[in-house]
Amino acid sequence: MRLISIIDAETHGPDEKVFRSSAAVAFLVFFICTGISLGTAGSFFWYYRQNAVSGWLFLGVAWIAFWCGLIAWLAWLRFSASLRPSNWLVKIRPDNVFIKFRSFQNYCYPQTDPVVIDLSWRDIAWVRKVKETSHKGRGDDAVTEFFTYLDIKLRLSGEDLDKIKQELNAERERAPLRSSLSALRSELFRARKNQAAQHVIAAIKEKIRREKAIKSRKTGKSSAKYHDYPVRLVHDNILRVRWTAIKPTIKKALGLFAERTPTEEEVRFVTDSGKDLSNKEMEDMILERIAQGDHLDAMKLAKKRYGYSTTEAKQFIDNMIGK
């Protein structure tokens, strides 16, 4: 087992099979939501030209157009990220398997970070398909979601497993990339407020100018961090890879794994954050919800487990994800 960078995993072999997030799903969401947003706005203005319109109707149309437009914009960001070379989750080769635990949406981070697990076939004890039915909330707020995972049972030493845990935690706690412009502007403000010498103010202004020049040359980069973690370690030695909108299908992946390693029977389980849980179950589910990117349900569980207020629960979850 090795922990390597995305750059180290870029070499392509003749028999390599790559599994990546589907761009088609994101584009479809973008297309539908854009159509709804533009169609709603267009229909409203056509109706407005011929009839009197109440303020409530205007607000309703604006609300629909805004949310559809926002979803379309987020879908476009996901679609754009899915077209990048860093959009891959698993690479299967004749001699080894690469598992990338950095979300393809976080392409802005350095590609030299050790976010790829390089496993030889002897490092894998077995693989299996896992399906989760997740119930969240109660009553009218109840939501049911379905997840599919690829479980990879590792045959590694405790030292190697600790290295994987450490890097998974480091990725989760990695701070968002921030421009130094905001810090420099704050420094300039404080210098002016304290009536600093002109040469000090001039030096800060020059730093701001250089930073702007550097930033203007960085095209296509986003500084946002997406709290999306497609890989986690469960039961101490099982890599659980989330297989949502991944192409080719998990059936194809299992077929390739089966040529070189044992395949276990499919496992199904149900999680329900609305039912009564033990403290340990709630703590495990909080971590699971964070890994799935469902911070709202994680906050609800934290409030239930620790008696936090909404503000305290949000701060607790933000600290968990290193925000």
C-alpha positions in Angstrom: 0.0 0.0 0.0 1.2 3.5 -0.9 -0.3 7.0 -0.5 0.4 8.9 -3.6 -0.6 12.1 -5.4 -3.0 12.6 -8.2 0.0 13.4 -10.5 1.6 10.1 -9.6 -1.6 8.3 -10.6 -1.9 10.0 -14.0 0.1 7.5 -16.0 -2.2 5.4 -18.2 -1.8 1.7 -18.8 -3.2 -0.1 -21.8 -5.6 -2.2 -19.7 -6.6 0.5 -17.2 -10.3 1.0 -16.5 -11.3 4.3 -15.0 -14.5 5.0 -13.0 -15.6 8.6 -12.7 -18.5 10.8 -11.8 -21.0 11.1 -14.7 -21.1 14.5 -16.4 -24.4 13.7 -18.0 -26.4 13.7 -14.7 -25.1 17.2 -13.7 -25.8 18.6 -17.2 -29.3 17.2 -17.2 -30.0 18.9 -13.9 -28.6 22.1 -15.2 -30.6 21.9 -18.4 -33.9 21.1 -16.6 -33.5 23.8 -13.9 -32.3 26.4 -16.4 -35.4 25.6 -18.6 -37.7 25.9 -15.6 -36.2 29.2 -14.4 -36.2 30.9 -17.8 -39.6 29.4 -18.7 -41.1 30.7 -15.5 -39.6 34.2 -15.9 -40.6 34.3 -19.6 -44.2 33.2 -18.9 -44.5 35.8 -16.1 -43.4 38.7 -18.3 -45.6 37.6 -21.2 -48.6 37.5 -18.8 -47.5 40.8 -17.1 -47.7 42.6 -20.5 -51.3 41.7 -20.9 -52.8 41.5 -17.4 -52.5 43.2 -14.0 -50.2 41.2 -11.7 -50.4 41.1 -7.9 -47.4 41.5 -5.7 -47.8 37.9 -4.3 -47.7 36.4 -7.8 -44.6 38.4 -8.6 -42.9 37.1 -5.4 -44.0 33.5 -6.1 -42.6 33.6 -9.6 -39.3 35.3 -8.4 -39.0 32.6 -5.7 -39.3 29.7 -8.2 -37.0 31.4 -10.7 -34.4 32.1 -8.0 -34.2 28.6 -6.6 -34.2 26.9 -10.0 -31.5 29.3 -11.1 -29.4 28.6 -8.0 -29.7 24.8 -8.5 -28.8 25.2 -12.2 -25.7 27.2 -11.3 -24.6 24.6 -8.8 -25.2 21.9 -11.4 -23.2 23.8 -13.9 -20.3 24.0 -11.4 -20.5 20.3 -10.9 -20.7 19.6 -14.7 -17.6 21.8 -15.3 -15.7 20.0 -12.6 -16.7 16.6 -14.0 -15.0 17.5 -17.4 -11.6 17.9 -15.7 -8.9 15.2 -15.9 -9.0 14.9 -12.0 -12.6 13.6 -12.2 -12.0 10.0 -11.4 -12.7 7.8 -8.3 -11.3 4.4 -9.0 -8.7 3.1 -11.5 -8.4 -0.7 -11.9 -5.2 -2.0 -13.4 -3.7 -5.5 -13.9 -1.2 -5.0 -11.1 -2.9 -2.5 -8.7 -6.0 -0.4 -7.9 -6.1 3.4 -7.3 -8.7 4.8 -4.9 -8.9 8.7 -4.9 -10.6 10.0 -1.8 -10.6 13.7 -2.8 -13.9 14.8 -4.4 -13.5 15.7 -8.0 -15.2 19.1 -7.2 -12.2 20.1 -5.0 -9.9 20.3 -8.1 -8.5 23.7 -6.8 -6.3 22.0 -4.2 -2.7 21.0 -5.0 -2.5 17.8 -7.0 0.7 16.9 -5.1 -1.3 16.1 -2.0 -1.3 12.4 -1.1 -5.0 11.7 -1.7 -4.7 8.5 -3.7 -4.5 5.0 -2.1 -2.5 2.7 -4.2 -3.4 -0.9 -3.4 -1.8 -4.0 -4.9 -4.1 -7.0 -5.3 -2.6 -8.8 -2.3 -3.7 -5.8 -0.2 -7.4 -6.6 -0.9 -9.1 -9.5 1.0 -12.5 -9.1 -0.8 -14.9 -6.6 -2.3 -18.7 -6.4 -2.1 -21.7 -4.2 -3.0 -23.5 -2.4 -0.2 -26.9 -0.6 -0.4 -28.1 1.7 2.3 -31.6 3.0 2.9 -31.4 6.2 4.9 -34.4 7.6 6.7 -34.1 11.1 8.1 -36.6 13.1 10.2 -40.1 12.3 11.3 -43.6 13.0 10.2 -44.0 15.6 7.4 -40.2 16.2 7.5 -39.3 12.6 6.8 -37.0 11.9 3.9 -35.7 8.6 2.5 -32.5 8.4 0.5 -30.7 5.5 -1.1 -27.0 5.0 -1.4 -24.8 2.4 -3.1 -21.3 1.7 -2.0 -18.3 -0.4 -3.0 -16.7 -2.0 0.1 -13.1 -3.1 -0.1 -11.8 -5.2 2.8 -8.1 -4.3 3.3 -5.4 -6.8 4.2 -3.0 -4.3 5.7 -0.9 -3.8 8.9 -2.1 -1.5 11.6 0.6 1.0 10.7 -0.7 1.3 7.1 -4.3 1.5 8.2 -3.3 4.4 10.6 -1.7 6.2 7.7 -4.9 5.9 5.7 -7.0 7.2 8.6 -4.6 10.1 9.1 -4.8 11.2 5.5 -8.6 10.8 5.3 -8.9 13.0 8.4 -6.4 15.5 6.9 -8.5 15.8 3.8 -11.7 16.3 5.9 -10.0 19.0 8.0 -8.3 20.7 5.1 -9.1 24.4 5.2 -10.6 26.2 2.2 -8.2 28.0 0.0 -8.4 31.7 0.6 -6.9 34.6 -1.3 -4.5 36.7 0.6 -6.2 39.8 -0.8 -8.7 40.0 2.1 -5.9 39.7 4.6 -3.8 42.4 2.9 -6.8 44.7 2.7 -7.4 44.3 6.4 -3.8 45.0 7.0 -4.1 48.2 4.9 -7.2 49.3 6.8 -5.4 48.8 10.1 -2.3 50.7 8.9 -4.4 53.7 7.8 -6.4 53.6 11.0 -3.2 53.6 13.1 -1.8 56.4 10.9 1.2 54.3 9.8 4.1 55.8 7.8 3.4 56.4 4.1 6.2 54.0 3.1 4.4 51.2 5.1 1.1 51.9 3.5 2.8 52.1 0.0 4.4 48.7 0.7 1.0 47.1 1.5 -0.5 48.6 -1.6 2.3 47.1 -3.7 1.6 43.7 -2.2 -2.1 44.0 -3.0 -1.2 45.0 -6.6 1.1 42.0 -7.0 -1.5 39.7 -5.5 -4.2 41.0 -7.9 -1.8 40.4 -10.8 -1.2 36.8 -9.7 -4.9 36.1 -9.2 -5.8 37.5 -12.6 -3.6 34.8 -14.2 -5.3 32.0 -12.3 -8.1 31.1 -14.6 -10.6 28.3 -14.0 -9.8 27.9 -10.3 -12.3 28.0 -7.5 -11.3 28.6 -3.9 -14.4 27.0 -2.5 -14.2 23.7 -0.6 -16.9 21.2 -1.2 -17.6 19.0 1.8 -17.9 15.9 -0.2 -16.0 12.8 0.9 -16.6 9.8 -1.4 -14.3 7.4 0.6 -14.3 6.6 4.2 -12.9 3.8 6.4 -15.4 1.7 8.3 -15.0 -1.1 10.8 -11.3 -0.1 10.9 -10.2 -2.0 7.8 -12.9 -1.6 5.1 -12.8 1.2 2.5 -16.3 2.3 1.7 -16.5 4.0 -1.7 -19.7 5.9 -2.4 -20.9 4.8 -5.9 -23.4 7.7 -6.7 -23.7 8.7 -10.4 -20.4 6.8 -11.2 -19.8 5.5 -14.7 -19.3 2.7 -15.6 -21.6 0.9 -13.2 -20.7 -0.8 -10.0 -21.5 -4.1 -11.7 -18.7 -3.5 -14.2 -16.3 -2.7 -11.3 -17.3 -5.8 -9.4 -16.7 -7.9 -12.5 -13.2 -6.6 -12.9 -12.4 -7.1 -9.2 -13.8 -10.7 -9.3 -11.1 -11.6 -11.8 -8.4 -11.1 -9.2 -10.0 -11.1 -5.7 -12.9 -12.7 -3.9 -16.3 -11.1 -4.0 -18.7 -11.2 -1.1 -22.5 -11.3 -1.2 -24.3 -8.0 -1.4 -25.2 -6.3 1.9 -28.2 -4.1 2.6 -28.8 -2.0 5.7 -31.1 0.7 7.0 -30.3 3.8 9.0 -32.9 6.0 10.7 -31.9 9.2 12.4 -35.5 9.8 13.5 -35.7 6.7 15.8 -34.3 6.4 19.3 -30.5 5.6 19.2 -27.9 4.9 21.7 -25.2 7.6 22.3 -22.7 5.5 20.3 -25.1 5.0 17.4 -25.8 8.8 17.3 -22.1 9.6 17.3 -21.5 7.1 14.5 -24.4 8.5 12.5 -23.2 12.1 12.9 -19.9 11.1 11.3 -21.8 9.2 8.6 -24.0 12.2 7.8 -21.0 14.5 7.6 -19.3 12.0 5.2 -22.5 12.1 3.0 -22.5 15.9 3.1 -25.8 16.1 5.0 -24.8 18.7 7.5 -28.4 19.6 8.4 -29.2 16.1 9.7 -25.8 16.0 11.4 -26.7 19.2 13.2 -30.1 17.7 14.3 -28.3 14.6 15.7 -25.7 16.7 17.5 -28.5 18.7 19.1 -30.2 15.5 20.2 -27.0 13.8 21.4 -25.4 16.7 23.2 -28.3 19.1 24.0 -26.8 21.8 21.8 -28.6 24.9 20.6 -28.8 25.4 16.8 -25.8 27.8 16.9 -23.8 25.4 19.0 -24.7 22.4 16.8 -23.6 24.3 13.7 -20.3 25.3 15.3 -19.8 21.7 16.4 -20.3 20.4 12.8 -18.1 23.2 11.4 -15.3 22.2 13.8 -15.8 18.5 12.7 -15.3 19.3 9.1 -12.5 21.8 9.7 -14.4 24.7 8.4 
